[in-house]
Amino acid sequence: MNTSEGIQIVLNGTEVAVKRDMTYEELICEAFPDVTHSETIEWEVDYRDSETGADKVLTEGERLTCTAGMVIDVSYTDKS
């Protein structure tokens, strides 16, 4: 995505521009575009709620409304 478009967030320590509404799956693909997705990989998407400051977890099938400066961390574990 062009950095002049979208909402500026911090994704895994790097500032990137994303769409305002991102799904769990879209955030994973944005954070790790080169990782092969399979049944043996377990994903975790953590973020800090900009309104409450609370740390939260986004789960499969959920959608997140991103706000400027939001910090999102995506990680994975290979279960194989």
RAHUSUL-V6822 format. One record per backbone hydrogen bond with DSSP energy under -0.5 kcal/mol. NH is the residue of the N-H (numbers start at 0). CO is the residue of the C=O. Records with the same first field share a line. If there is no record, write none. Layout:
NH = CO, CO
This chain:
4 = 1
6 = 17
8 = 6, 15
9 = 69
10 = 8, 13
11 = 9, 71
13 = 10
15 = 8
17 = 6
21 = 19, 63
23 = 61
26 = 22
27 = 23
28 = 24
29 = 25
30 = 26
31 = 27
34 = 31
40 = 37
41 = 39, 76
42 = 40
43 = 74
44 = 57
45 = 43, 72
46 = 55
47 = 70
48 = 46, 53
52 = 48
55 = 46
57 = 44
61 = 58
63 = 21
65 = 19, 63
68 = 7
69 = 66
71 = 9, 69
72 = 45
74 = 43
76 = 41
78 = 39, 76
